[in-house]
Every structure is written in C-alpha cells, then in structure tokens.
C-alpha cells in the first residue's frame, strides 16, 4: 500500500485538496496537514513521524511553497529520509513556473500546470494506482463546512470595540469550531491514525482547512470576521455519513455539504459524454445561475437552496448549501443527495 505524505503551501490548498479527493482510494493512505495552523513542537513531531511512516513524499512546488519555511523544512527531512531508505520516493508536482530547489534538480517532476484531473491521471500512473473500474456509483469523499460570524464588530459607529476585541472573538470562535471539526471528522477515520493528544487535528485520509474572511457588519462601515472550517473525509462510511446527517444535523451547524462520487460509466473516456448528458438535463429542469471549472454549475434547487454540480474526468461532485446558514437544517431535511444523483445520471 502506498502511504503518501503531501507537502504544500497553504495558499495552494484548493488545487491540492481537489487532487487528494481525486486520488483517494482504499488502496492508499494520505497524510495532508493544515498549514494555516501555527506550528509548534507537537506539530513538528507529528509531521516528521508522518514522513517517516510514508513511502511517497509529494511536494507541490510554487512560489508560495518555496517561500514557506515549513515546506522547505519538510523537504529537507524528506531528502534525508530518501538517503537512508531505498523504499522512499520523492515526487515533485510543479504547479507554476518557479525555481526548482537544487536538492530536486535530479528528480523528475510532474508538470501540474494543467487541470487537476490531468494531474490526477499522471499521479495515478506514476504510482501505478489502479482505479477500480466499477459501474457502481461510489462515494469517494465528503466535505462539510461550518462557519460563524463574530459577535464583535468594529467600525466608525462601534466606539466600544477595538481590533483586539475582534481578534479575540475570532480566536474564541476558531477554538470552538476546531472542536466541532475534529468531532465531525473523528466519525470517519481510523482511531489508530488519530492523534488524541494533539492540540490540532492530526490524521490520515482527512483534511481540516481553516479560513477567516472580513464581512460587512450591522452598521455602516462596520466589519466582522467570518470564521470557516471545511472538513473533508476520503472514502467515508456511507452508514456513518447517513447517521450524521439524518440524526445529528441539528447540532452540527453546517453551512454546506459536498459529496464526491466515482463511477467508471462517467469517468475517463466516458466523462465528456456523461457531462454533456448531465448539463442537458440541468438545462431542461433548472436555470443555471453561474459556471466555472472550480465550482461547476450553480442552480437554485428550491427557494434559498443552491446546488453546485461539477463533472471531471475522474468524478462527479454535488454541493448543497442554503442562502443563510440558519436555514440549512430544515432545508436539508427536504433534500436527498441520493434522489438528485439518480435523477441526474439516469
């Protein structure tokens, strides 16, 4: 079994997480860490142990990665590991034109300056990962997003609050959401691979990604912070996912759920034909509100309910979200991923 460690810059998280979703399978273990979390001693220990326990080290090269002290530290550790182990391989993936580190000058790299699905095809071929050619639609990944806006607001009409107050409130919310994120993810991963004593999430075959964005406040010129965490589980248990969404939705506080499906009938050489059929079906039933390669087609499924449908050469993804987070629970109870997907692909 391939045990893969993923090294990357936090600024490249979108392309990296998309690729990991595509290559995830029961035949590989993937260790991908959240780079936005401030590192500490436990962080370093967890990373170096993960590299030692891997047999493939994948580094995504970009200008941001080269500027990241942690990515470069991981690379140095991986080089030393390669020197001492014959079964250890380093695979650079070039995401953009940039300088190649001298220590990788003699290592063949994958040209990742192309769509993610093409990177996945090359990646699978290089590692000789055989994707099961099953005509059965399978759940290969699920991503949950939770978010909360700060109660503290700063601005011209908020004389009693300061930037420090906003930062403190943001940090408190982030702490609470991290607990919930780990709680969600711990339903899907092996407890043998989860670090129960880490202050931040440490696991294989899952990813927690954090972000903080500035949003408008209640007063003119006022601003708040919106704290968001996305939680991705690769090859999740359908039984556990169903239980989580159907029985415990009220306590999760989700803002969106995305499922990733695989099926040989709509991947590879069949992908284009399948995508055309899907989008023709969407055209007949809905108004497509927007489209781009990253998110796919956006439709209004029902009042204040939006779906994002994306087809690639490797998978079909469907994202469910509501106009307002507080609507999510009630609106989701009226929706069925299973029924929608059956309608879309029939």
GIQUI-V175503 format. One record per pair of residues at least 24 apart in sequence whose C-alpha atoms are under 6 Angstrom apart, sorted by the first residue. I is the first residue (numbers start at 1). J is the second residue. Records with the same first field share a line. If there is no record, write none. Layout:
BEGIN
I=J ; J
END
This chain:
BEGIN
1=27 ; 28
2=28
3=28 ; 29 ; 54 ; 55
4=30 ; 54 ; 56 ; 57
5=31 ; 57
6=32 ; 58
7=59
8=59 ; 60
9=64 ; 65
10=35
19=116
30=204 ; 205
31=204
34=209
55=88
56=88 ; 89 ; 90
57=90
58=90 ; 91 ; 92
59=92
60=92 ; 93
61=93 ; 94 ; 95
62=95 ; 96
63=98
117=313
133=264
134=263 ; 264
135=263 ; 264 ; 265
136=263
137=262 ; 263
138=261 ; 262
139=260 ; 261
140=234 ; 235 ; 260 ; 261
141=233 ; 234 ; 235 ; 259 ; 260
142=232 ; 233 ; 258 ; 259
143=231 ; 232 ; 257 ; 258
144=230 ; 231 ; 256 ; 257
145=229 ; 230 ; 254 ; 255 ; 256
146=228 ; 229 ; 254 ; 255
147=227 ; 228
148=226 ; 227
149=225 ; 226
150=224 ; 225
153=223 ; 224
154=222 ; 223
155=221 ; 222
188=236
205=234
206=232 ; 233 ; 234
207=231 ; 232
255=325
256=320 ; 321
257=319 ; 320
258=318 ; 319
259=317 ; 318
260=316 ; 317
261=315 ; 316
262=315
267=313 ; 314
268=313
271=313
275=311
278=344
END
